[in-house]
Amino acid sequence: MDLTTIIGIIAGLTALIGGFIWEGGHLSGLWEKTAFLIVFGGTFAAVAVSFPINRLRSIPQAFRMAFRRSETNAEQIIDDIVAMGTIARREGVLSLEDQALQHPNNTVREGMMMVVDGTDPELVKQMLDLEMDAIEQKHDSYAKIFEAAGGYSPTMGIIGTVMGLIHVLSNLSDPSSLGPSIAVAFTATLYGVAAANIIYLPIATKIKTRSEEELRIMEMIQYGVLAVQAGENPQILRKKLSSFLLADDSFKSLKTASDAKRGFAHETQE
């Protein structure tokens, strides 16, 4: 479980509610069942209209991606690839079959098995590129669902507020009730904006971040597989693979990965 996602959502809600109470508000004043139904029910309906059923079925998987910590151990994968590279240089790539079949990482397993089968390096690269493209598209579809919800939610809040004001203005016989009634009407806007900026959009961003991390590891594996096939020195290979994980900043890490791939392609052409 990734606690940062849970802590972030709880902290955001706590800050909003705490600030409201600090200013003298009452917690009961933030609860309005009609506004809740309009905003969250309307957002769900809008998302359901926007996406086909097969995309909506992926929502639980998207939640798992946002709230669960990645189980991929990049350092262990580097150790495994370097070990395979050492064996391949000493005994040949055919000796990697058992290790490749038993490896828990799907990309390593498939990549190394293609190497063992004698697949052309360019075809190996193309196959792994296709797999990365498929993963990227799948993750992008996850994020788009929450981005859509983040776009609809504030609008549903405004709709709820307008509906509440219509109800207020249609009944002006009791001026003393106008203030509380207007406050209740604006609760819908609060729900819509808060849900978009504390829940939906942050979850979409977390999914994209997770996707970048996973794709970076897959790029590292692709480079390692091709390097093993080319018979690269294991110690040099370890340093190159480690460069994929050096930078904490995502942009720097992705740039490092891209540069390393271009460098390997240049070496193989030479």
Secondary structure by P-SEA (a helix, b strand, c coil): ccaaaaaaaaaaaaaaaaaaaaacccccccccaaaaaaaaaaaaaaaaaaccaaaaaaaaaaaaaacccccccaaaaaaaaaaaaaaaaacccccaaaaaaacccaaaaaaaaaaaacccaaaaaaaaaaaaaaaaaaaaaaaaaaaaaaaaaaaaaaaaaaaaaaaaaaccccccaaaaaaaaaaaaaaaaaaaaaccaaaaaaaaaaaaaaaaaaaaaaaaaaaaaaacccaaaaaaaaaaacccccaaaaaaaaaaaaaaaaaaaac
